[in-house]
């Protein structure tokens, strides 16, 4: 008995378990033929080439055991597979729910081909995947500073040593510039490595990024907590003692701890800090105040490891209040008013992501309407 022919079409870049599950399901209808979009066509349609070349994508897809044959589409445009569809004359054309379009359905009806739309269902026990989601996860991370900020500047930590706590987070959205998420350092990193997390030792990469952003002669040295937070996975406590680089880095990539922190941190947008803003025009670099700042960092770190929401919140709030005492212009009055009316009375603690604006980072085990959820990368 002659086997039925099944046809699917797609880019199939960064092949993952979701693709294979789709091929497996489609192959249940008959011999599976896979049409892959050419690099040139995808460039025209999406404005960029796939991560993997057409030769590599074809090689990988042909290696999947559910695939009877695979080839590069011979047409162009959204229906680049049309010439191949007429050549192969399949019995069934299969798409997943995301890949369905009226144009495909009309074409199949015109050619007398059964049109089947599948739900995107992963293999049991495996996570749901999509290429767009995978690409997003591969992009350059952001970093959150949760406590102790400014101690990465020698003119602060040489007065009294202390700890800064940073977390590396997934780029789940394009966070605002000038909002204290190390976006300037991130742009330098993207110039160095492209918009993807670089291979190699994270701390070595952080030193490379620190050097790239702070060339000889630069007037203001960007603190190393930005570079370490961007490149070192999980949560990190950075102990500074008068230097540009921390004397010690304590790290946690413990899954339970990182997932807990992801669940209890919520970002509420504020206005970005204004252009030309200078938070250093007024300083009160007193030893006791710097000591309090460092202690807030330690409290934050220890509370995270214990998954103690009250301690985490207090460490964040204490840091914010220390900034007001040490560098008053880092906390404009309108920001202080928001914190004192909306967040400090209602949640275990809060801090702003940057000086002068950005996001309010709120510690809460309850959902906050309108807040942005983050995901710690570990």
N, C-alpha and C positions, 0 to 999 in steps of 0.2 A: 504493500500500500504506500502510495506516495505521501511523504510528509508535508504537512502544511508549512508554509513560510510565514515567518513573523518578522516585522520590520520595526526598528526603533531608530531614532535620530537624536543627536545631541552633541555637546562639546566634550563631555566626559574628561574635564580637566581635574587634576588632583583626585584621581579615582579613589573612592572610599567605600565603606561597607554598604552605604545606601545605594550606590550604583550597582554593586554586585547583587544586592537583594532585588533590585529592579530587573536586572538581567535574568536572574533566576526565575522570577515570576513570569516575565515575558516569555522565557524559553518553554514554559509549561504549555504554551499555545502551539509550539512547533519549532522548526529550525530557525534560530535567531540570527538575523542579519542586522549589523550595526553600522549606521552611517555617521561619520564624525565630521563636524564642521572644520573647514580649513582655517589656518591661522589668518590668512588674508581676509576671509569673509567675516570672521569673528572680530577682527580689528575694525572693519567697516561698521559692523552692527553695534559693537560695544565700546568702541573707541580705544581698545587696548587688546593686546594679544593675550592668549592664555598663559598660565605659568609654565605649563609643559608644552613643548613644540608638538606639531601635528604628527611628526614621526614617532615621538615618544608616546603620545596618547594612543596612536594606532597600535604600537607594539604592546602596550599594556592591555588594551581592550582585547586584542587577539589572544592574549594569554589566559583570559578568563574562560573557564571550562564550559560555561553556559552559552558561549558565543560560537555560532556555526561559522560565520565569516564577518569580517569588518573591513571597512574601506573609507577613504576620504570622499566626502560628497563632491560630486562633479558639477554642481550648480552654485549659484550665489544667491544672497538674500535670505529672507526668513524661511523660504521653502527651498533651501539649497539642495535638499535631498530628492527633489521632484524627478530629475532625470533618472536617478537610480531606482526610484520607486517604480517608474514605468519599465525600466529594464528588468528588474527582479520579479515584478508582478507578485507581491506577497498576498497572502490570504487575509492577514491581520496586521494592522498598524497599532502599536501600543505606545501610549504616553503615560506619564504620571500626571497627577492632578495639576502640578505647577507648570507642566509642559503643554497642557491642552490649549489650543487656540481654535477659533472658529474656522480660520483659513485651512488648517490641517484637516479638520473634520469635513469641510466642503470638498477638498481635494480627494479625500478617500471615498466620499460618497460618489463623486464624479467617476472615479476609477473602479468602483465596485469592490472596494476593500473594506472589510469590517474594521471599525474604529473602536478601540478599547481604552478607557481611561482608568488608571490604577491609582489608588490611594498610596501615599508615601509611607510604607510600613517597614520598619527595620527588622532584621532577624531578631528572634527572641533573645533577650539578654544583651543586645548591642544598642548603643545610643542612636537616635535618629540623626542623620547627617545630611548636609547639603553642601554643594561646592561653595556657594556664597557664604555660608556660615563658616566653613573651614577657612576660606580666604580671610574672612574678618578676624578669625582667631590667630592667623599667622601674622597679622599686621603688628606694627611696633606698639608696645604697651604704653600705658600712662603710669604715673605714680601719684599716690596720695601721701601727704604728710599729715600724720595724725597727732603728733605731739613733739614738743621740744624744738620746733623749727627756729632757725637763726643760729643755733649752736654750731652749725657747720661753718660759720664764719669765725676765723681765728680771733678777731677782735672781740668776739663774745666769749668763746670757750676758754680763752687764755685768762679771763677773769675768774671763771669757775668752770670746771669740766662738767659735762652732762650728756644726756642721751637724746637722740632724735629717733622717732619711729616712723618708718615709711612702709608703704605696701605697694607692690606692683599689681596693676589691674589690667584686665583685658580691655582692648579698645572696642567695647560694645557699642559705642557711638562716637561721633566726632565731638569731643568736648571742646568748650569754648577756649579761645586763646586768651592770654592775659588773665587767667583764672586760677593760677597756682597749681596746675597739674603738670608742671615741668614741660609745657608745650614748646618753649624756646629750645630747651635742650633736646627735646624729642625731634624737632626739625633738623637740628644738627646731626642727630643719629640717623635720620632718614637720608640725609645727604651722604653719610658715610656708608650705610649698609642697604639703603632702599627701605621701602615701607614693610619691613618684615623683621622679626626677632632674629638677631644675628647668632650664628654658630660660635662656639668657643667658650672659654671660661668667662662667666658673667662679671666677675670682679675685674679681670683684665680688660674686658670690653668697657666697663665703667670707667676705668682709668684712661683708656683711649678717648672716650667721649669727653671726660673732664678736660683732658689736654686739648682736644679739638675745639671746645667751646671757650677755652681760656688761653689763647695764644699769648706769647710774651708781649708785654706792653699794654695789655688790656687793663683799663682803669678799674672796673668792677669785676671781681672774680665770682663767677656763679658757683654756689655752694655744691659740694660733692653729693649731698643727699639727693639732689635731682638725678644725677647720673647713676648712683647706686640703686635708687628706687626704681628707675626705669629699666635697669638691666638685671638686677638680682631678683629671682623669683620669690614669691611668698611675702612674708613680713620680715622686716629687718630692724634691729635696734643698732644704731650707729653711735658709738661712744667717742665724743670729741674732747680733746684736751689741748687746745691751742694750735692745732694744725688744720691744714686744708683737708686732710684725709683722716678718717677716724682711726683711733688706736685699736679699736676692736669692733668687729661686726658680728652680732648674734643673729642667726636666721632661723625662721620656722617655715617649713613647707608642709607641715602636718595637715593632712587633708581635713580632718575634723575642725581644727583651729581656723584654717583659711576659709572653709565653708561657713563656719559660724560667723566670722567677721564679715563675710560677704552678705550674710543675712541681716546683720544688725546695723550696717552702715547705709545711710540714705543721703543722697545729694539733692539739695534744693537750690536751683539757680538764683544767683544774685546778679547784679550788674557787673560786667567785667571792670577791673580797675582802670581808671582813666589813663589816656596816653600822657606821658611825661610825669606820671606820678612818682614822687620821691618820698619813700617812707622813712628815710634816714636823716631828715633835716633836724629831728629832735631825738636825742638819746639820753637814757638814764642808765648807764652801764654800772650799776651797783652790784657788788658781790652777792648780797642776799637775794636780790631779784633774779640774777642769773642762776643762782643755786635752785631757786624755786622752779625755774623753767626746766632745768635738768631733772629735777625730782618728778615733775609732771611727766616727762618722757619715760622715766623708769616705771612710774605707776601705770602708765598706759601699756607698756610692754608686758609687765607682769600680769596685768589684768587680762590682756588678750590671751596669754598662755593658759590662764585659768578659766577663760570664757566668762569673765565677770563683767557684766554689762555696767554695773554701777561704777566700778573702778575705771573701766574704759572711758565712760562718760566724764568722770571727774578729771582724769588725765587730760582729756581733750579740752574741757572747759578751763582747767587751771592753766593750760598752755595759752589759750586765748586771752585770759585775764593777765597773764605775765607779759604777753606782747603789749598790752595796753599800758603796762607800767614801764617796760623797758624801752619800747619804741612806740610812743603814743600815736604817731601818725599811721601806723599799720592798722589801726582800728578807727575808721571814721565814725563820727557820732551816729550817722544814720544806720550803720551796720550794728553798732552797739545797741541802738534802740530795738532793732529787729531781734537781736539775740536775746535781749532781756524781756521782751514781750512775747515772742513766739516760741522760743526754744528752751532757754534755761528753765523756765517754770514747768514745762510740760514733758521734758524728756531727761534721761539720765545725764546727758551732756551733749555739747556741740562745739564746733570750731569752724572757722572759715578755711577754705582750701588755700586761699592766698591772702596776702596783705591788701586791704583796700577793696576787696570784692571777690568775685569768682562764684563759688558755691558754698552753701552752708553744709557741712558734714555733720549729720545728726546720728548719735548712737541711740538706737531704739529697737527693742524686740517686737514692737508693733509696727505695722505698715503706716507710712505717712502719705496721705493723699497728694498726688502730684509729684512725688519725689522720684528721683532716678535711682534705680538699683545698680549696684556695681558688682563685679566678679573679680575676686582676688586670683591672680594667676600663680599657680604653684606647680 
